[in-house]
Amino acid sequence: MIKCNEGRSAPLVLVVDDDATIRLLARETLEQAGFQVEEVSDGTEGLSVFCRVHPDIVLLDVMMPTVDGFTVCYELRKLPAGGRIPVVMMTGLDDVESINHAYEMGATDFITKPINWGLLPHRIRYVLRSSTAFEKLRENEERFRAITESASDAIVSADSSGKIISWNSGAQEIFGYEEGKAIGKPVNMLLPERFRDADKNNMGEFIETGVSSFIGKTVESIYRKKMGMNFLLRSLDQAGQ
């Protein structure tokens, strides 16, 4: 599903190109496909209109007089609302250096000229769907981070290799390790040495089969603090999707 800005029935595409023919063809093609279109003829005006209309996506030409598309993209990314809006750059430059430069300036994707007008709406929809999915993922990660940081319980996440990838303040308080000292370390460092081989075997079985007798269950286990003291802790193991 494509997400539009509030109060908008269809996604708004801001077309920035000094070529009047390109702007006309882009408008006709995109409006017929159900998009709204705002068009401007130069980069400076493009930045001004971006701030005024808050488009859902920008279609930006690379080669323009006065201010080129690379510079416009870079300046757009510095605007308050510019960091998350997808920018598709149109370019007749097919060399790798120019394409890499476009991405370095903040481009989301690029389209080479001459433009295949029949495919343009599909490309725009694809970029918008990808942007929407990424935004939802970012929001979920921020929500999860806020929950974990406000929790007094220890919340620790590990990747499939058993390395710690997240560590909240509750974990620091309980185990004694600062986040920077815990991230990237084996999660079984939180266990007494005599239990680590068994934990490693259980982790290997889970990675291979996707099944573990501990997942989704609350269990009491012996854990180890940074200073070496063992203690009993009730924990809930959960597997990521």
Secondary structure as GFF3:
##gff-version 3
##sequence-region A 1 241
A	DSSP	beta_strand	12	16	.	.	.	ID=ss1
A	DSSP	alpha_helix	20	32	.	.	.	ID=ss2
A	DSSP	beta_strand	36	40	.	.	.	ID=ss3
A	DSSP	alpha_helix	43	53	.	.	.	ID=ss4
A	DSSP	beta_strand	57	61	.	.	.	ID=ss5
A	DSSP	alpha_helix	69	77	.	.	.	ID=ss6
A	DSSP	beta_strand	87	91	.	.	.	ID=ss7
A	DSSP	alpha_helix	96	104	.	.	.	ID=ss8
A	DSSP	beta_strand	109	112	.	.	.	ID=ss9
A	DSSP	alpha_helix	120	150	.	.	.	ID=ss10
A	DSSP	beta_strand	156	158	.	.	.	ID=ss11
A	DSSP	beta_strand	164	167	.	.	.	ID=ss12
A	DSSP	alpha_helix	169	175	.	.	.	ID=ss13
A	DSSP	alpha_helix	179	182	.	.	.	ID=ss14
A	DSSP	three_ten_helix	187	190	.	.	.	ID=ss15
A	DSSP	alpha_helix	193	209	.	.	.	ID=ss16
A	DSSP	beta_strand	218	224	.	.	.	ID=ss17
A	DSSP	beta_strand	230	236	.	.	.	ID=ss18
###
